[in-house]
């Protein structure tokens, strides 16, 4: 393997999951990506999305792929519950929030669902988790529970209540964290009776 191609392969291995433009930004043209795919050093996961041959994805690989494809997205709602191991929800899609006014990405080869949050509801409670293959932005457990109450009409109040009880029992958040998140999501009045059951 020529030295420059080997350097591209080494860089791809360090990235794990990456977009073609990530390689271009590092100084490797798309032709290097194409050649690495032909040599089976890199696998194409979807349009413009790749993984190195040595990358061993885990249960969170779909989150890494989603974060790579939609950098402004934040893992939320049922997908965030699953990541934090709260409750029994097991979504088949990755839920991502986007800032209100952002264009919804056209992604057809990944099972993504989007919702729009505005202002603090988008920016509050974002945590960065370094996973195999990349860094993923995910809402904190407290923010996720508050979001479930906000979207209770979509999923049912039982999902939100289960997340609240399980998260509290497993000490995933403090009461102070939850009260702040509820205020940001404007569900303080809705969640108050359920908080009284916990204390």
C-alpha positions in Angstrom: 0.0 0.0 0.0 1.5 3.4 -1.0 2.5 5.5 2.0 -0.1 8.2 1.4 -2.9 5.6 1.1 -1.6 3.9 4.3 -1.8 7.2 6.1 -5.4 7.7 4.9 -6.2 4.2 6.1 -4.6 4.8 9.5 -6.6 8.0 9.8 -9.8 6.2 8.9 -9.0 3.6 11.6 -8.7 6.3 14.2 -12.0 7.8 13.2 -13.9 4.5 13.2 -17.1 5.9 11.7 -16.7 8.9 9.4 -18.1 10.9 6.5 -16.1 11.3 3.2 -15.9 15.0 4.0 -14.1 14.2 7.3 -11.3 12.6 5.2 -11.3 15.5 2.7 -11.0 18.0 5.6 -7.9 16.0 6.9 -6.3 16.3 3.4 -7.3 13.0 1.9 -9.3 13.2 -1.3 -12.5 11.2 -2.0 -10.4 9.0 -4.3 -8.5 7.7 -1.3 -11.8 6.7 0.3 -12.9 5.0 -2.9 -9.6 3.1 -3.1 -9.8 2.0 0.5 -13.3 0.7 -0.1 -12.1 -1.3 -3.1 -9.3 -2.8 -1.0 -11.9 -3.6 1.7 -10.0 -1.5 4.3 -13.1 0.7 4.6 -16.8 -0.3 4.5 -19.6 2.0 3.1 -22.5 2.2 5.6 -24.6 4.6 3.6 -24.4 7.5 1.3 -21.2 9.4 2.3 -20.9 7.4 5.5 -18.1 4.9 6.1 -16.4 2.8 8.8 -12.9 1.4 8.9 -12.7 -2.4 8.5 -11.3 -2.8 12.0 -14.1 -0.9 13.6 -16.1 -3.1 15.9 -19.4 -1.3 16.5 -21.3 -1.9 19.7 -25.0 -1.4 20.6 -24.5 2.3 20.1 -23.3 2.2 16.5 -26.6 3.6 15.2 -26.1 6.6 17.5 -22.6 7.2 16.2 -23.8 6.9 12.6 -26.6 9.3 13.2 -24.3 11.8 15.0 -21.8 11.6 12.1 -24.5 12.2 9.5 -26.3 14.9 11.4 -23.8 16.8 13.5 -26.3 19.3 14.8 -28.6 16.6 16.0 -28.9 15.7 19.7 -30.1 12.2 20.7 -33.4 12.6 22.5 -36.6 11.1 23.8 -36.9 7.3 23.4 -33.3 6.9 22.0 -31.9 8.9 25.0 -33.9 6.8 27.4 -32.4 3.7 25.8 -28.9 5.0 26.0 -29.2 5.9 29.7 -30.9 2.5 30.4 -34.0 4.1 31.8 -37.3 2.2 31.4 -38.2 -0.5 28.9 -38.4 1.5 25.6 -36.5 0.0 22.7 -36.9 2.2 19.6 -36.0 1.0 16.2 -35.1 4.5 15.0 -32.7 7.1 16.3 -34.5 10.1 17.6 -32.7 13.4 17.1 -33.6 16.9 18.0 -32.7 19.9 15.8 -32.8 23.6 16.5 -36.1 25.2 15.4 -35.6 26.6 11.9 -33.0 24.1 10.9 -33.6 22.2 7.7 -34.4 18.6 8.2 -31.6 16.5 6.7 -32.5 14.2 3.8 -31.2 10.8 5.1 -32.8 7.8 3.5 -30.3 5.0 4.5 -30.5 5.5 8.3 -33.7 5.1 10.4 -33.8 8.6 11.9 -36.7 10.5 13.3 -36.5 14.3 14.0 -38.2 16.8 16.3 -37.5 20.5 16.6 -36.6 22.2 19.9 -36.2 26.0 20.3 -33.9 28.0 22.4 -33.0 26.5 25.8 -35.1 23.4 25.1 -32.5 22.6 22.4 -29.3 23.6 24.2 -30.1 22.7 27.8 -28.8 19.4 29.2 -26.6 18.3 26.3 -23.9 15.9 27.2 -21.1 14.6 25.0 -20.4 10.9 25.2 -17.3 9.4 23.6 -18.3 6.0 22.1 -16.6 3.5 19.9 -16.3 5.3 16.5 -17.0 8.9 17.6 -18.6 11.4 20.0 -22.3 11.6 20.4 -24.4 14.4 21.9 -27.2 13.1 24.1 -29.6 14.9 26.4 -29.0 14.2 30.1 -31.3 11.8 32.0 -33.2 14.7 33.7 -33.7 16.6 30.4 -34.8 13.4 28.7 -37.5 12.7 31.3 -38.8 16.3 31.0 -38.9 15.9 27.2 -41.0 12.7 27.6 -43.5 14.7 29.7 -43.5 17.4 27.0 -44.2 14.9 24.3 -46.7 12.8 26.4 -49.4 13.3 23.8 -47.2 11.5 21.3 -46.0 8.6 23.4 -48.5 8.5 26.3 -48.1 9.6 29.8 -47.2 6.1 30.9 -43.8 6.3 29.1 -43.0 9.5 30.8 -44.1 8.2 34.3 -42.1 5.0 33.8 -39.0 7.0 32.8 -39.5 9.3 35.9 -39.9 6.4 38.3 -37.1 4.2 36.9 -34.7 7.1 36.5 -35.3 8.2 40.1 -35.0 4.7 41.4 -31.7 4.2 39.6 -30.4 7.6 40.7 -29.9 8.8 37.2 -30.7 12.4 38.2 -31.3 14.6 41.3 -34.5 16.3 42.1 -32.9 19.7 41.5 -31.8 18.6 38.0 -35.3 17.4 37.2 -36.9 20.6 38.4 -34.6 22.7 36.2 -35.2 20.5 33.2 -39.0 20.6 33.7 -38.8 24.4 33.9 -36.8 24.6 30.6 -39.3 22.2 28.9 -42.3 24.1 30.4 -43.8 21.1 32.0 -43.3 22.0 35.7 -47.1 22.0 36.4 -47.6 18.7 34.6 -44.8 16.9 36.3 -45.4 18.2 39.8 -48.0 15.6 40.9 -45.7 12.8 39.8 -42.7 14.3 41.7 -44.8 14.3 44.9 -45.2 10.6 44.5 -41.4 10.2 44.6 -40.8 12.1 47.7 
